[in-house]
Amino acid sequence: MILWAAIISVLYVISLSNFLLFHTLVELFSVYVAYVIFLIVWKSRDHLENQYLMFIGIAYFFIGGMDLLYTLSYEGMGVFPEIDSNMHTQFWIAARYMESISLLLAPLFLTGYSMESLKKSNRYIKRARFARETFLAYTGITIICLLSIFVFRNFPDSYIEGSGFTFFKMTSEYLISFILLCSLIALYVKRDRFENHVFRLLAASIILTVMGELSLSTYAGANGFFNLMGHYFKILSFYLIYKAIVETGFEDPFSLLFRELKYREEALRQETIFLKDDQGYLYRLLGLKENQFDEKPFVEKVPIDEKGYHSFVQNIEGLIGFRLDENLEPVLMDGSVEEVTGYSKEDFLSHKVKWTELVMPEYLPLFFDNMKKAVSNPALSREIEYKIRRKDGESKWVREVLQKLPERSGTPGQTQGLVRDITRRKVAEETLTKIQEARIKEIHHRIKNNLQVISSLLSLEAEKFVDEKTLEAFRESQNRVISMALIHEELYEGKGTDTINFAVYLRKLTLDLFNSYLVETEKISLKLDLGQVHLGMDTAIPLGIIINELVSNSLKHAFPSGREGEIRISLCRVEDYTSKPDSSGKDRSCQNGNGFRYMLTVTDNGTGFPEEIDFRNPESLGLQLVNILVEQIDGCFELKRDKGTEFMIWFNNPGDEQEN
């Protein structure tokens, strides 16, 4: 606020002595903001879900162009001496109409999410098409305006020498203000699609634009109070829209990202019915509104042959009750036998068809083992799930409950059980699993894209500097971001959603590092000795940054003046793994990697690590990160300075311990 007060004060002083300079500074500021908004939106068009931001960004490119013409054609600038005051004012009116109508139309592109919008197919094509079509539409509108002003001269007169502003110009100012108020209402209706502070910034920008239009409509000379206020309002309105779109939407991309994910989740919940436990965690998909399953006809009542046996299964859909004799042959079957298997119960009771013939071969060992355990221990009931093949070839999932009857039952030696058709539940669970995997993959994909946007922003910002240390700091930050983005890329593209093949990731990471430092592979060779190791994200991300720092240090310091050399990275399991000690990674001895499953070494045969530097208490940010991240993954590391530099890092993967 103090800075802006100072800027306004300086502009006020300038306006008193040189209004032309004041006017030019104000207008060029708005042109600059418009082009910055467009540049960021256009570079992010492939990753930007919010079409409101894309539409506004493209619109402001052309609005900025009209404002630039308006600025350069101002009386006294001398850039376009052939342009009179009428044309100059026409540029202003055309730009303001374009701005107000764009702000009015933009909320129309804030559409809701549905299951259809979650599908990946054609999503990028639609974004690219929307950006291209919007750009072409504004190009056409701008060309029409310029032809109307310069060639056909049919744009309504806005200023007449000796008379001043025309009725059209004055009426347009009020009409533009009205359109802007309508755009504010439209934005308010869709306010739930924005973070609160973003909505407030956009709304305040529109209100200031209206105030600026109304102030300029009462023009009473260059140094008039309302004319000056109109220019101040314009500066503030463009600054606020810059804050809303550039700083909030892109410099803080994760707030936008997770808001988009929130709406995707809501769209999924509208299409799906979930069950949650007491702690709010999702544990079961109850049904899907889309992809309804075929309803089974109500089970036919079956007469009961055995006296005293009350069939509670005959009216329960998809349930079979049975009883087996001492030889495990069926003596009773009741319920939805034909609906589940395609065979009648007489086929089973007459031994024409055996149940084992229905069980799919891969589940037969499980089936026989369950039967054996049930018969050997009457005190316990056994439950398993397996697949059977119906008479018509269709496969079904069933759940079987089996228990041997006790001696006191009156029918000792026999076994009874229930078989329930659970195909719908299994299909629903598989559908839920696929949805959850797709959702997690989408999160990784979106995070990767936004990290790439951050990397691009760092690259753009670095172009402003020539100092080598500053450029190096930007490059190191960019490499750290890329190392994280590669993790999410591997998780998105991999078959699993929890772990990545770290060897594949390391090859990509080191290749990017060598490209980043423009290393000639003929002079510095890279040797990779990598085992097939799969790591969880909580281990992979810190370890990736550690490797990024160590390899970067070697590339920067180990081979001065074009010296040739070799960098070697090795990753493997520790063969003599013993049980994990209770001590923390900070205090744990690294001797022989005791207590760790994995060992990573980063070695170079360069000039060697300086003796005067304590690698455990370094001053450089890179080595500080290495120490912090090794401790974070509960590992430990050592340094050898013989014949170059060798860092040895031992660590565990929490996922392995859970499996054990």
N, C-alpha and C positions, 0 to 999 in steps of 0.2 A: 504493500500500500504506500509506503514511503517513497519507493522508487517511482510508482505511477504518479504520485503527487509532484515529484520533482520533474518528471517528463511533461506533465500538463503545464507546470509553471514555465518551463523552458519554451514550450510551444506557444504559450500565451505571450511571452516576451517577444518571440519571433513574429507573432501575428501583429503586434503593435508597430513594428518597424518594417517588416517585409511580409505582406500578406501572401504574395506569390510563393515565397519559400515555405511559409506555413501550410498553404494549400497543397503544395507539391509533396511535402513530407507526409501529410495525412493520407493523401491518396496513394502514394507509393507504399506506405505501410499496409494499406488494405490490399493492394495488388500482391505484395509479398506474402501476406497471410493466405490469400486465395491460392497462390501457386504452391505454397508449402502444403496446404491441405490436399490439393490435387496430387502432388508428387507422392506423398505418403500413401494415400488411398490407392493410387494407381499401381504402385509397387507391391501393394498387399492385396490386390484384387483377387488373386487365386485362393487366398486363405480367408478372405473376409466374408463372414456369414451375414452380417448386418447390411442389407441392401440400402438402408437409409443412409448410412455413412458413405457408401459407394456413390449413390446418386448425388448427395450433397457435394462430395469431393469433385466429381466431374463437373457439376454445375458451376462451382466456384472457379474452375479454370477459365470458363468462358465469361463469367461475371468479371473476373480479374482482367481479362483481355479488354472488355468494354470499358472498365474503369481506367485501364492504361491509356486507351485512346482518348478518353475524357481528360485525363491529366495532361497528356502531351499536347492536346489541342487548346488548352486554356490560354486565354489572352495574356500575352507577354512571354509565353514560353518560346515562341518563334520556331517550333518544330514543324508545324503544318500551317504556314502562313495563308494558304489558300482556303483553309477551313474557317468559316465565320462563326459568330457566337451562337447562331441557330443550330448548326451541326454539333457544336460543342455541347449544348444543352440536350440535344437529341441523344447523344451518347449516354448522358446521365440517366435520362428517362428510360432508355432501352435497358441499361444495366439494372436499374431498380425494378423494372417489371420482371426481368429475368430472375432476379434474386427473390422477389416476393412470391412469384408463382412456383419457383423451385422449392422454397420452404413450405408452400402449401401442398405440393404434390408428394414431397418426400415421405410424410407419415403413411402414405398409401402403400409403401413398400415394406412396412413393418408387419409382415404376415406372420401368423402363428405357426407353430411346429405341429407336425403330424407324423404318423409312422412312415408315410410316403417320403417326407422330407428327411428322414433319418437314413434312407437308402443312399449308398455311396454312388451308385451308377448315375451317370449324367450330371452329378452335382457340380463338378468343376466346369463341365461344358456349359451348364446354365449360367454360372457366375461369369464366365468369359463372354458369353453371348449377351448377358445383361449389360456388362460394362461396355462392350463394343456398340451395342444398339443405342445405349444412352449417349455415348460420345458422339456417334453419328447424328443422333437427333439434335443435340445441342450445336453440332457443327452446321447442320442445315438451318437451324433457327438463327444462328449468328450471321451466316451468309445472307439470309433473307433480310435481316436488319441492316446490314452494311450496304446491300444493294439498294434497299429502300432509301437510305440516307444519302449515299454517294451517287448512284446511277439513276434510279427512277425518280428520286426526289419526291416520293409520295408519302414519306413519313410525316405525320402532322407537324406543323411548325410549332416550335416551343419557345422561340424568342424572336421578337421583331425589333430591329433597331429603331430607337426613338420611342417605342411603346412599352418595351420590357417583355416580361414573360406573358405567354398567351394563356387563354382560358384552358386550352388542352393541357398545358404544363401544370397549371395550378390544380385542375381537376384530377390529373394523374397522381399528383402527390397524395391527395386524399384517398383516391382509389387504391393506390399502392399500400397506404397505411391500413385500409380496410382488409386487403388481401393478407397482409401480415398478421392482423388480428385473427383472421380466420385460420391461418396456419398455426397460430398459437393454440387455438381451440383444438385443432386436429392433433397437435402434439400432446396436448393435455389428455386427450382420449386414449392415446397410445403410451402414456407415461410409464405404464408398468413394464414396458420393454426396455427401459433405461434404468441405470443406477440413479438414485435420487439426486446426487450432486451433478450428474451429467444432464439430467432433465432440467435442473434449475439453471445451469449455465446456458443451455440452449434457449430456454424461455426468456432469460434475462437478455440474451443477445437480440432476440426478436423484439422485445419491448424497447430496447435502446434504439433499434433500427427504426421503429415506429416514431419514437420521440425525435430522432434525427430528421426523418421525413417531414414531420409537422413543423420542426424548427426551421428547416430550409424553405418550407412553403411560405413563410412570412419574411422572405428575403427583403432586407432594407439597406443593402449596401455591403461591400466587402467586409468592412470592419464592424458590421452590426452585431449586436449581442446574440440574436437568435442564429445568425449565420455561423458565428464562432461555436455556439453550443451544438449546432448540427454537426459540425466537423468533429467535435469532441465525442459526441454520441456515436459517430461512425467508428472512430478509433476503438472505443470501448466495446462496441458490438462485435467487431471483427476479432478483437482480442479474446472475448468470451467464447466465440465459436471455435477459435484456435485452441483454447483451454479444453473445451468439451471434446473435440474430435481428435486433435493431435496429441496433446499431453495425456488426457485420460484414456482415450481409445487405443493409443499406440505406445506411448511411453510407459503406460501401465497396462499392458495387454492382458494380464492374467485376470483382472477384474472383469474385462469384457469376455474373456474366454469362459470363465466359470459361470457367468450369467447366461451365456449361450448354452452351456452344458446343463444348467438348471432347467431351461426351457425344453431341452431335448428330453431330460428325465421326466418332466411333467407330461410331455407328449406320449412318452412310453407308458406312463402310469394311466393315462386316459384310455389307452388301448388294451391294457393288461390288468388283471386282478392278481394282487400279491397277498401273501400271508406273512406276517412278521411275528417275531417272538417278543417276550416282555421287554427286551432291551432295544427293540426297534430294528433288529437285523432281519433282512429278508431271508426266508428259508424255504419257501414253497410257492410255485406258480399254481394258482387255483384254476385259471382258465384264460382263454384268449377270446376277445370279441371278434377279431378276424381269425380265419382258419378254424372255424367251428368244426367239430368232429361229428361224423355221422352218428345219429342216435340209433341205438339198438332196440329192436322191438321188445316189448315186455315179455318176460319169460313165461312160458306155458306151464301151467300147473301139472305136476307129475304125481300120479297116485303113489301112495306109500304102501310098500309090500311088507315091510317089517313092522309087526305090531309093537307098540310102545315107543317106536322111534318117531319123534315129532320133528318133521322137517321144517326148520326155520330158514332154510336156504331157498326153497322153491320160488319164493316171491322176491328174492334179492337178485337184481340183475348182475350177471357175470360171476356168480358164486356157485361152486360145486362142493358138495359134501360127499365124503366117501369113507368106506371102512374096508380094511384089508385083513385077510386071515393070517394064520401062522406062516404060510408060504408066500405072503405078500401079494396074494391074488385078490382082486376086488370081490367083495360079497355084497356091497351096497354102494350105489351111486345115486345122487339126488341133486337136483338143481338145474342150472343152465348148461348141461353137458353138451348138447348139440349146438347151442349158440356159441360156446367157447371153442369146441374142438371140431365141429362139423360132423361128428359121429354121434350115434344114439347111445344111450346108456346100455342098451342091450348088447351093442357091439363090444363093450368093455366087459360086461358081466359074463358073456359067452366066450370070452377070451379070443374073440375074432380079431380084436385090436388090443395091443398092449400099450399102456401109457408111455413106456420107455421108447416106443417107436415114434412118438410125437416130439419127445425132447430132442432139441437140436444137438448134434454130436459134440459141439464144444462145451455144452453144459452137462453132459452125461457124467463125467467124473464128480462134479459138484453134487449132482442129483443122487448118485449112489452113496457118496460119502455122508450126505445128510440122512439118507434112509438108514444107513448102518448105525450112525450115532443115535438116531431116534429110537431104534429098536433096542439098542444096548443100554439105554438109560431112560426108563419110564418116568423118572421124576421130572424130566425136562422136556419141554416142547421145542421143536426145531423149526426155524423159518428160513426160507431161501427164496430168491427171485431168479427166474430163468426164462428162456424163450422156448416156445413150442411151435410146431408147424401144423396148421389145420389141414383138414381133408382137401380143401381147395387150394392148398399151397400158401395161403396167407400166414405170415408169422405173427405171433402174439406174445406179449409179456405176461407172465403169471407169477403170483406170489403163493407159495405153498407153506401151510402150517401143518406140522406132523407131530403126533405123540402116540406112544404105545399105551394101551389101556392097562390100568393097574389090576392087580389080582382081585381086588374087592369089586370090580366093575361087573362081574358076572360073565364076562367074555374074555378071560385072560388070554394073553398071547396075541390078541388082535391089535391092530393099529388103526387109528382114525385120523382124519385130517380134513383140511379145507384147501381149495384152490380158488384163487380170486383173479379174474382178468384185470390186470393193471395197465393195459396197453395205453389207455388215454392218459393215465398219470405219467407213464414213462415218456410218451410223446410230448406231453406238456413240460416235463422236466428237461428233456433234450432241447425243446424250444427255448425255455428260460435260460439254459446254459449258453445256447448260441446267442441269445439276446445280450446276456451279461458279457460274453466274450466280445461281441461286437461293440458293446458300450465301452468296455475297457480299452479295446483297440482304438475306438474313436477318440477317447481321452488322450491316449498316447499320441495319436495322429495330430490332434489339435495342439497339444503341448509342443510337439516337434515343430509344427508349422509356426507357432508363436515364438519359439526359440530362434527359428530361422529369421523371423521378422526382426527380432532383437539383434541378431548377428548382422543383418543388413543395415539396421540403424547405426550400429557401431561402425560399420564400414563407411557409411555416408558421413558420419560425424568425424571420422579419422581423416577424411579428405580435406578438412579445413585446416589441418596442422602440417607443418613441415619438420618440426623438431623430432629427432630420431627417438628420444626417450619417450615422448608422448605417443608417437606412432607405435613403438614397441609395447607400451602399456595397453593401447587399444587392441593390438594384435593378440596379446596374451589373453585379454578378456574375451575376445572373439573366439579364440581356440577353446577356452573353458566352456563357453556356451555351446560350441559345436560338439564338444565331447559329451555334454548332456543330451543334446539333440539326437546324436547317433544312438544313444541308449534307447530313447523312445522310438526311433525309427526301427531298430531291431525288434523291439517288443511289438510294434505295430505289424511288421512284415512277417514275424515268426509265427509258428503254429501255436505255441503257447502264449500266455499273456502274463506269466509270472517270472519267467526266467529267460535269459538270452544265452546264445552260444558266444562266450566271451572271446574265443579265439577269432571268430569272424569279425566281431566288433573291433578287436585290437588291430587287425589288418587294415580296416577302414580308417581307424583313428590315426595310426602312424602314417598312412599314405597322405591323409589330410595335413598332418603336421609337416611332412617333408615338402608338400606343395606350398604350404603357408610360408615356410622359410626359404623357398626357392632353392632347395638343396640339389646340387648335382650328384646324382646317384653314382656317377663314376668315381667321385672323390670320397663320399661318405656312403658306405653300404649299410643296409639294414638286414639283419639276420633274425628270423623269428623261429623259435622252437616252442610251439604252443600245443598243449594237449587239449583234448575235447573237454572243456570245463563249462558247465552251465551255472550261472550265478543269478541270484535274485536282484531286483532293482536296487534295494537298499545297500547291497554290497557293490554292485556293478558301477553305480554312478560315482561314489567316492573313489573307487579304484581307478576308474577311467580318468578322473581329474588328477589323481596321483601320477599315473603314467604320463599324462599330458605334461605335467610340470617337470618330471624327470627327463623325458625325451627332449623337451624344449630347452632345458638347461644344457644338455649335451650338445644340441645343435648350435646353441649360442656361444658356449664357452669352451667346449672340449677341443675344437678344431680351429684354432685361429689362423688367419692369413692363408686360407685355402688349403690347410693341411688335410691330407687324406686320413681316413680312419674307418672304424666300424662301430656300429651300435647293435647290441644284441639284446633281445628280450626273450625271456624264458618263463613259461607258466606251466606248472605241473602239480599233481597231487604229491603230498609227502608220503612216501611209502611206509615209513615206520611211524605212522600216526598212532598216538596214544590218547587216552581219555583226556578231555579238556580240563585243565586245572580250574580251580575256583578263583584264582587271582585275576585281577583286571588286566587288560592289555597294556596298561601303563607300567605295571610292575612285573609283568611276566617276562621270564628269561627267554631269549631267542635262540639259545644254544641248541643247535641241531633241529630247530623248528619244533621243539617239544610241545605237544598240545595243539598243534595246528594241522589242518588238512591240506592246505595249499601253500605253495611258495612261488613268488614272482621275483624275478631278478631283472634289473635294467643295468646293462654294462656297456661302457665305452672304453676304447683304448687311446683316449685323448691325453691331454696334458695332466689330468688328474685333479682331484678335488683339493682345493687349497687347505693346507694344514692349519692355518690360523682361523678358519671358520668352523664354529661348533654347529654341526648339522642338526643337533637337537634343540638348539636355541639360536636360530639364525635371525638375521635382520631382514632378509629378502622375503617378500610376500609368498613367493612360490614354495620355498622350503617350509615356511610357516604353515601353509596349506597342507603340505605333505604330512607334517607332524600331527596336525589336527585331525586329518582324515584317516590316518592310520589308527589313531586312538578311537575315532568314531566307529570303525569297523572291528574294534576290539582286537587289533593285530599288533604286530611289532615289526621293527625294521632295523637293519644294521648297515653300516657303510664300510667298504674295503677300499683302500686307496692304493693298492698294489697294481702297478702296470695299468694305470688308468683309474676309472671310477666304477664301483659296483655297488648298487643298492640291492639289498635282499629284504623282501617283505614277506612275512608269514601272516596268514589270515584264515578265518573259517567262513563258511557260508551257512547262515542260520537255517536255510531250507534243508540242508543235509541232516542237521541235528534233529529237525522235526520228523524226517523220514525214519531216523533210527529210533 
